[in-house]
Amino acid sequence: MATIDETKTDAGSGDAPKYKVIGTRPIRHDGADKVTGRALYGADIKVKGMIYGAIHRSPHAHAVIKSVDTSKAEALPGVRAVATSADMPEPGDKIAELGEGAVNLNHLSSNNLARTKVLYKGHPIAAVAADNIHIAQEAASLIEVEYEVLPPVMDVLKAMEDDAPVLNPDVHTEEAVSGEMGDKPSNIAKHLVYEKGDIAKGFADAKYVVEKEFRTATVHQGYIEPHVATSLWNNDGQITVWTSTQGTFSVRQQVAELLDVPLARVKVVPMEIGGGFGGKISVYLAPVAAVLSRKSGAPVQLVMDRADVLQATGPTPGSYIKVKMGADADGRITAAEAWMAYEAGGYPGSPIGAGCMCVFSCYDVPNGRVEGYDVCVNKPRTNAYRAPGATNAAFATETVVDELCEQIGMAPIDFRLLNASKEGTRRIDGVTYPRIGLVETLEAIKNSEHFNSALEGDNKGRGIACGFWFNAGLKSAVTATVNSDGSVGLLEGSTDIGGSRTAIAMQFAETLGIAAEDIKPAVVDTDSVGYTDVTGGSRVTYATGWAAYEAGKDLQRQIVARAAELWEVDPSAVSYEDGCVVGPDKRVPFKEIAIELSLTGEPLVGRGVSNHNEPGGAFGAHVVDVEVDPDTGKVDILRYTAAQDCGTAIHPAYVEGQIQGGAVQGIGWGLNEEYWYDTEGSMRNANFLDYRIPTCYDLPMIETIIVEVPNPGHPFGVRGVGEVPIVPPPAALGAAIHEAVDVRMYELPMSPPRVLHELLQKQS
């Protein structure tokens, strides 16, 4: 790992470090429990009297539900409750804000238990709770459903045709520009248009123009832990949910809204989470388990198996994208245009908005147009997956950029540096960038040992690509309690899926000038900390870190005031500096003053909240070397380096891990991963044997270069890290494949059969 950093020294201080805790690598606070297996995940919770649930799912991708007969299931000995959509309130057309966006509650409810139609294979229809899981599964199999089977719509372009079967009669096309709704039901839920400059003039000024079409497959986040929820609807009307989630407060609101109960009656307890990447924000099981608990009088646990996870939870969307770009004789972009259609799955909500924002985000485009469509198809409702919408878009744009470079005769790295977005660049969707670090990441790649090393041999190639994610701010809260020994308990509401407990504790420790090891962070339930939005969008280190900073400042103020009172001096004569309280002829370290104050007055409790929205945006640039087997089309990765601007690396090891993990997922997306459906809409590879995620045998060590261009919108300069690394890999791999065997790939994944097909086409 290399670090490019001109920011961690104070002006005029020579080599003196600016930070004492930030930039170090303390052992993570949750490490011991996780490496010893003592950490409790969602399925580890056992509540007294708990029973077990199972779900009956649709075998069809598209069908009207004519009737549901649960009598045989109810009659099976050991069955304690059976639930269908009739047991859940009808929310109507109500829209709820759930942290990362709005959701139609009718659609969300129907996605938990189908009402009138099933819209994908695996769509849940009814649920059973029984004394043990075996009885529950047998009872679920006894439920009889009469269907009117309809033709499935599996292709995003076919779903947009006028004569396509309509999935949702309540969905009409929303024109984002005018706000008007279409006059008839449609599979197109939303139509977005962004424009900048004069697109016709821009292409007229271009000497070189490239226009290509691209397709990307549906892929899953691939988290190891399946979805799980345990719910208790108590006799006093209180509902408690134990679950592995990316947002306890989001789960609380969804459960309350879907079950039509007051928010105060729902408490969500976070368990450790075995991966999420955006896929564990929407609820699938918690409301159903709660209904079963109410009917049975016992706590109910529901756990998905792997097939259910793949077939019935939110993957990232497949897409069709058309990109056209023009450049003048000097290689400057004159115009760019994109037409994008993203699969939403059975219900509206694809990340088409983010895709439109990201498609040309890495480039200064003077004249541009981006048009996007959110389209329903008979697949599970899509969910976020690490920079949702951006990877699809970057694959298209970066491939077209490489073809422009080929026409111009310009090195791809130099073209990108010439046209790179920088401070003051205005995106086509209207956003003007503050201080950003794309140029620095490109220069880091250009100067890297990898980029400057020789790549020799037949069928070998090197490719580069850029990527962007805008990151998020949203709301966070923390509470800090100073203990009598000078340690601090730090309560937070951000569920930890990437080491955030330690990253937040480190920012708090830096604020107070104490050791990270003296902070005891804990992720607590929704009754124990202030409202906190979801862990997603690369917001936690930024936003919850800011809340921790504010909590530290709050404690500083209290300590100064209390010390002045204790020392009987004017508060203006006391200050907090470098982890010490400084007064007339006194300089007392935090731990000593904390112990002293604990003996002389009320407890020290600090609070911090954040609702800032200057996350800064983050960029990355990747370079990869591959070797292609011309006889099979198999692509082997020889070397991979990723450079990324993280603003300030709070814990460099975590930054490296996020970059490496995201790159690996992007590699899987680029080379192997896809949902494979037959003509009837049945997923044929719903297991990790056939759904091919990369393993250690498929990958080299991912080399990382941490670039630090501080975000001016954060007290420590933080930019979110987790999203960007998944964006460049497919495009970089495509460029490397082209250099290796002289074929361009326009469809993901670039699996051996597809690469071989292109090679054979070239030979013929």
N, C-alpha and C positions, 0 to 999 in steps of 0.2 A: 504494500500500500504506500502510495506517495501522497503528500499533501502540498498543495500550493496555497500559501497563506501569507499575505502581506498585511494582515489586519490584527494580529493578536499581540501587538505591542502598542503601548501608549506613545503618542507623539512626543518626540524628544527624549524618550527614555531608553534609547539604544535597544538592547536585547531583552529588557525587562519584560516578563510576561504580563499581559493585561489581566489574565484570569488565573485563579489558583485552583479552582475545581473544574471549571469548564475546560474541555480538551484533555482531561485525564481519563483513565480507564479503570475506575473502581469496579470491584466485583458486584454484580447485580444483586439487588436486595432479595429477589425471589429465587436466586440461583440454587441455594441449598435444597429447598423444597422440590424444585423441579428435577434436579439431577438425582435426588434420592427417591423420586416417585411419590413423595408425600403431598404434593400439590393436588388440590381437589378440582377436578374438571366437572363438566355438567352431569355426566352419568355417574359420578362418584357420590352424589348426594343421596342420602337415605333418610327419609322422614318417617317417623313412627306411624305405622299403619298404612304405609304406602302400597298402592297397587299399580298395575302396569297396563299400558295402553298399546293399541295397534290400530292401524288405519286401513280402511278399504279404499283402494285407488282404481281409477278408471283404466281399463285396458285399451281404450280408444283415444285418439288424438282430438277428435271433434265429434260431439254427439249431443243430442238433446236428452235430458234425463226425463223419462216418462214416469217412472215410479221407483221407489226404494222400499224394499221389504226387509226389515230388521228382525222379524219375529223369531227366526231360527237362531240368530245370534243371542237374542235376549233369553231364549229358553235354555241355552247351554249352561250346565252347572258351572259355577265359579265366575260367571259374568256378573259384574256389578253395575254397569251402566253402558248405554249405547247413545251416541249423539249423531245428529245430522244437522244440516244447515237450519232446519226448523227450530233447533234449540238455541240459535244465535239471533240476536236482534237484527232487524233489517235497517241498515244505516242510511238507506236512500242514496242521494247524490252528494252527501257531505264530503268535504275535502278537509284533510288534516295535514298540518305542517309537522313533519317528523325530523327536524334537525337538518338533514341533507336535502330536503325537498318536500313537495306536496304529494299526497297520495289520495286517490279516490277510495273512500272507505268501503263502498259497495264492492269494488273490485278486490280490495284486500280481504274482505270477509269471504267473498266467493272463492278466493284463492286458498283460504284456510279450509273451507268445506263448500264444495260446489252447490249452487242453488238450482239453476234451471239447465245449465249446459256444462259440459266438460270441454276444456280448450287445449288439453295436451295429455298425452299418455302419462299416467301417474297422478293425475289431478285427484286430490282427496275428496271423497264423497261422504264417508261416515267413519266414525271412530268407536272403538270398544275399550272399556276398562275391565280388567278381570284380576283374579287373585294372583295369577302369574302370567308371564309373557306368552307362554305356550297356549294357554286357554284363550288369551286375548287374540293371538294370531289365528287360531282355529275359528273363533267366533267371527272375526273380520272376514274370513273366507266364506262364511255362511250367509253373508248379506247378499241379497239378490237385487240387482238393478236392471230395469228395463230401459234400453236405449233406442233412440232413433239415430242411427249412425249417419254422419254427414261427411262429405269429402274434406280431407284436411288441406290446409293451405300452408305449405312448408317453405316456399320461396318468397323472399321479400318483394321482388318485382312483380311476381304473379299476384301477390296479395294486394298490390296497388291497382290492378286492372279493374275496370268498371264492373265486369261480370264475375268477379271473385266472390266466393261465399263470404258473408260478413260474420265475423266472430262475435262482436258485441253490438247489439242493437242500440245501446245507449252511447256509443262512441261516434262523434261527428268530427270532421276535420276542423281543428282550431288553427286559424290563420294568425300566426304570432304577430305579424306586422299590424294588422287591422283589429285583431281581437275578435273577429267575426267567426261564427261557427257554420259549418256546412249544413245544408238543408236536408241531408239524408244520411243514414248510418254509413259508416265507412271503416275500413281497416286502417286508414291513415288518420292517426290521432292528432298529429301536429305537423304544421308546415312552417319552417323557419326560413327567413331570408335576411342576409347581411350584405351590405354593399359599401364600397369605398371608392372614390375617384370615378374615372371614366373607363370602364372595362373595354369598350370598343376601341378607344384611342390607345389604350395600353397594349392591346394585341396588335394594332396597326403599327405601333412603334417597335414591335419585336422583330428581330432578325431570325430568331429561332423559336419554334413553338413545338411543344410536345403535349399530346392528349392521349390518355390511357384510361382503361377501365379495370377495376379491381374488385375481387370478392374475398371476404374473410369468413371463416367458419365460426359457428358457435363454439365457445370454449368455456370450461369451468375453472373456478378459482383453485380447486384441487386441495383444499384444506383437509388435513388428516382426520380431525375430530368431526364426526357427523353432527347434525343438528340434534339438540336435546333440550327438553324443558320439563320441569317438575312443577306442578301447580297445586296449591291448596286453597280452595274456596272455603274458608272457615265458617263455623256456625254464627259468628258475629258479623258476617258479611265482608270480612277483610280477605283480600286475595294476595297470596304470596307466591312469587314465581322465582325459582332458582334456575338459572340458564346461563349458557355460554353465549355471550352476545357482544357486539361492538358498541352497544349503547343501551344501558339500563333504563335511562329516562325515555328513550324512544320506545322500548318495549313497554314501559309503564303506560305511555300514552296510547300506544296501539291497543293494548289489552283493555284499557279503560274505554276507549272509543268503540271498539268492536263489541264489547260486552255491555255497553251502555251503563257503566257504573261511574261514580265520581272518582276523579283521579286520586283523591286521598285514600281511597279504599284499596289501592293497588301498591304493593311494595315489590320491587325487583331486586333480587340478591345476585350479584355477579359471581360466577364461578370462573376459574381459569379458562382460557379459551385456546383451543388447539388449532389456531389459524382461522382467518376470516377473509381478509383481503377485499372487503366490501360485501361479501356474501352473507354476513350474519348481522344485518341491520333490520331487514323485514322479519316479521314474525310468521312462523308456519305452524308451530306446535303449542305455544303457551296459551292462546285463547281456547284451543280445543281441549287441552289438558284441564283448563279451569272449568269448562263446561262439564266435562266428565267428573271432575271433583265435586262440583255442586250436586250433580245427580246421584253420585255414589256416596257422598259424605266422607270421602277419604282423599288423601293426596294422591295424585296420579302422575306417573312419569311416562313420557313418550320419547323414544329414541329412534331416529331414522337408521336404516341400513344404507350401505353405499349406493345401491341401485336407486333407492328413494332420493338420496342426495343429488345424484346426477340427473335423474329424470324429472324431479319435481321441485327443485330449488333453483334460485336465480343464477343462471350463467351470464356471461357477457354476450352481447348480441353478435350474431352474424351480420354482415353488411355488404352492400353494393356501393362502390364509390367511383366517381368519374372525376379526374383531375386534369386540368389544362393549365399549362404555364408557358409564359413567353419571356425571353431575355433579349437584350440588345447585343450588339457586336462585342461590347466590353464585358459581357457576362452579368450585367445587372438585370434583375427581374423587373419587367415592365408591367406584367399583369398576371393574375392567377384566378382560376375559377374552379369551384368544386360543387358537385352534385352528389348528395349523400343520402342513402336510405338505410336506416338501422332497424333491425328486428326488435320489437318490444316484447315478443312472446305473446302469451294469451291476453294480456292486459296492457294498456298503454304505459309508457314510462322508460323507454330506452334512453341511453345517455347521448341522444343526438345533439342536444344543446351543447354539451361539453365537446363533442366531436367537431361541431361547427366552430367553436372557439379555438380549438387546438390545431385545426388542419393546416393552417399557414402561420402558426404562432412563432415559428423559429425564424421567419423571414420578414424583411422590410418590403412589403408589397404595396406599391403606390396606387394600384388600381385592382380592385378585386370584388368578387361576388362569391358568396357561399350560400347554398340552398340545401336544407336538410328536412328529412321526413322521419317521423316516428310511426312505425308500421307494425300492426298486430299480425302474428302468424301463430300456427298451432304448435308452439313450443312453450316451455315454462317461462313465466314472467321474468324478464331479465333483471339482474341486479348489478350493482357496482362491482368492478374488478380492477383494482389498482389503476388509477388514471382512466376511469371508464370513458370509452369513446376515443381516447387519444391514440392508442396503439393502432387501431384500424386506420385512422386518419393519417398517421405518420407513415405507415407502410405505403400508402398511395403517394403522398407528397414527396417523400424522400426518394422513392423509385423514379418519379418523374424528374426530380432534380438531377439524379444521376444520369438520366438519358439526355437532359439538357447539357450537362457537362460533357457528355460524349460528343454531342453535336458541335459544341463550341470548341472542343479541344482543350478544356480547362480542367485542372485537377479538382476533384470533388471537394477536398478540404479547403482549397482556395476560393471556390465558388461560394461555399458556405460562409467563410470569413468575410467575403466581400458583401454578402447580402444579409448577414446575421442581424437579428433584432438586437437592439440595444436601448439604453435609457432614452426615452422620448419617442421611440417607435410606436406608431398607432396601429393596433390590430384591425382587421376588417370588421370585427364586431364592435369596434369603438373604444376598446380599452387602450390607454397609453401607458407604456411600461415605466415604472420607476427604475431605480438602479438594479440591474440584472447582470448575470454572469455568463451568458451564452458564449460571447467571444472568448472569455477566459477558459471555458471548458474546451472549445475547439483548439485554442492555442496549446492547452495542456495535452491534447491528443497529438497535435502536430509535432510537439517537442518530445513526445514520449519515446522511450526506448523501443516499445513495441512497434509504433508507427515507422520508426526509422530503421528497423531491422530488415534483413533480407528475407524474402519468401520465395524459395526456389522449388522447382519440381513441377511435373505435369499435374493438371487438374486441381491446382491450388489457387486460391484467390483471397483478396483482402477487401473488405468493405467497411464503410463508415456510415453513420446516420446520427441525426439529432433527435431530441425529444423534449417535450415541455408538459408541465402541469401547473395550473394556476394556483393550487393549494387553497385552503379554506381557513376562515377565522372562527366564527360562531362563538358560542358561550361556554365558559368553563368556570368552575368554582373549586377552591381548596380551603381547608381549615388546618391551621397549625397549632398544636398544643405543646408548650414547653414543659418538659418533665423536670422533676426536682433534682435530677442528676445532670441537667444541661443538655440532654438529648431532646429531640423534637419528634412528635408524632404528626405525620402529614397525611391528612385524609383527602382523597380525590375521587372524582366521579368518572374519570376516563378509564375505561377498561383497557387492560394492558395486553397488546398483541405484538409488541415490538420492542420491549424493554423500556416503555415509557415511564414506569415507576421510578427507575433510576435516573432517567433523563430529567424528570420533573424535580426529583429530590436534589439533583446536582445544581439546577438553576436556583432552587431555594437556598441551598447551602452557599452558593456563590454570592447571593444577595446578602446573606448574614455573615459571610466570611468564615464559615465553619466547615468541618469535614463532611463529605457525603455520607460517610459511615455513621455519623451521629444522627442522621435522619432515618426515621422509621416510616416509610411510605406504605399506605394501605388503600386499596380500591374498595370502597364501601357501598352499601345499598342505597336505594333512592330516598330512604328516610333519614340518612345520616350525613348528607352533604348537599350543598346547593346544586341547582340544576346545571347539568353538563351535557352538551351535545355529543353526538356519536364519535367514536374513534374511527375516523375515516377522513379522506381528503387531505391527508398529511397535515392535520390541524393540531394534534395533541401537543407535540413538543413546542410548537409555536404558541397556541392559545392557553393550554393548561400550564405551560411553562411561564407564560405571562402572569397568570393568576397566582402561581407560586411566588413569582417575583413580588407581586403586590402584597401577598401575605407576609413575605419577609420584610418589606418596607413597613407594613403595619406593625409588626413586632418591634422593629427598630424604634418607631415613634413611641410605642408604649414603654420600651425599656429605657429610653432616654428620659421620658417624663418620670418614671418610677425611680430611676437612679438619682435624678435631680432632687426629688422629694426625700430620698433616703440620705443623700449627702447634704441636704439643706442648702442647696445652691439654686440660683436662677436657672430654669431650663435652657435658656440661651447660652449658658456656659458649658453645656453638656452636648456632646455629639457622638455619633456612632461611626467609627472608622475602622476599616480593615479587620472586622471581627472583634472589635473591642469598643467598650464604652469609655469615652475620653472626657474627663472633667478637670477641674483645677487640681493640678498635681496628682492626677489619677489616670491610669490606663488599665482597665480591667477587662480581661477576655470574656467572651460571651458565656462560656460555661461557668465561670466563677460568678458572674453577675446573675446568671439564671438561678444558680443555687441559692445565692443570697436573697434574691427577690422572692423566691418560693417560700422563704421562711418569714417574710415580712409583709405579706399582703396577698391579694387575690391572685388566682392563677393567670398566667400569661397565655392568651389565646389570640392568634392572628387569623385574619380572614383575607382572602384575595379572590377577586372575580375578574373576568375578562370577557369583553365582547368587541374586540378589535377586529378590523377587517383590512389589514395591510399585510397579508401573508407573503407578498413579494413575488410569487411565482418562482419556479425552479426549472433549470435546463440541464440536460445531459448530452454528452456526445460519446458514442461507442465505436470501437474498431474491433473487427473480428477477422481471423484467418480461418479458412475452411479448406477441406479437401473433399472433392466429389468423386464418388466411384462411378465411372461412366457406364458400367455394366448393370448397376442396380439403381442408380440415382440416389444412393444414401449419402448424406452430408455429414462429415465428421468435423467437429470444431477442434482446431489445433491450438488456438490462442484467443483470449478475449480480454479486452481492457475497457473499462468504463470510467469516464470522468464526469463529475457532477458538482455543480455549485450547491452547497448545502448552507450557505450563509455563514454559519458558525457551527462547527462540529462539536456538539455538547459532549458526546461520548464517541470518539472516533471508531471504536470497535463496532458499536451499533450502526453507525453510518455505513461502514464497510459491509456489515451484514445485510442491511437494507438494500444497498446497491447490488450486492451479489445475488440476494434472493430474488429481487425484481428482474434482474437480467436473466436468471435461470428460468423464471416463469415466461418471460418474453421469448426465450429460446424455444421452450416447449410449444408455445403458441405459434412460433414461426415455422417449426420443423415437423411437429407430429400431432399436436393436440387438435381434436375436432369431435363434435357430436356427429355420429354417423346414423342417419335416419333412413328407414326404408320408405317405400311409397305410401304406406299406410300411417306414417308418422310415428313409428315405433323406434326408439333409440336402441341400436343393436350393440353398442359397446359400453353399457352402463356398469362398468367395473374398472378398477385400476389396472387390470391385466390388459384389457383391450383399449381403454382410454389411456393413451401413452404419454405419461408425464416423464420428464427427464429424470434420470438417476445419476449417481456419482459416476457410473460407467459411461455416461454420455457426454461428460463435461470436463474441461480442464479447470484449473483454479481460475476464478474470475479475478483479474487484477483490477484494483481500484485506484483512482486518483481523486482525492478530495480537494475540491476547489472552494475557497472561502471568500465570497464577496458578500459582506454583511448586508442583511436586509434592514434598510433604514426604518422599517415599520415594526421593529421589535427591540426591546432593551438590550438583548444580547446578540442581535443580528440574525436570529434563527430563520431559516427557511425549511419547510417540510421536505423530507427526504424520500419517503416511501413510495410515492407514485411514479416519479419520473423513470426509474430504471427499467420498467416494463415496456416503455414506449419505443425506444430505438431498435431493439434486437431484431424483429422480423425484417425491417428495411435494411439493416446492416448485413444480415445474412443473405438477403436477396442480392445485394450489391456484390458480396463476396462470391456467391454462386455464379453470377454473371462473369466476373473476372476469371473464375476458375474454368468454366466450360462454355462461356459465350452464349448463355440463354438467359432471357429475362423471365422472372416469375411474377405473375400478376394475381395469384390466388394463394391464400393461406388455408392450411399449412402447406409448406413446400416439402411435402413428404416424398419418400423415395418413388412411389408410383407417379406422382405429378412431375417430379424432376426428370425421371426416366422418359415419361411421355414427351416432354419438351425436347429432350436430347434426341429421341427417335424422330420427332417432327423435323428437327434441324437436319438430321442426316438424310431425310427423304426429300 
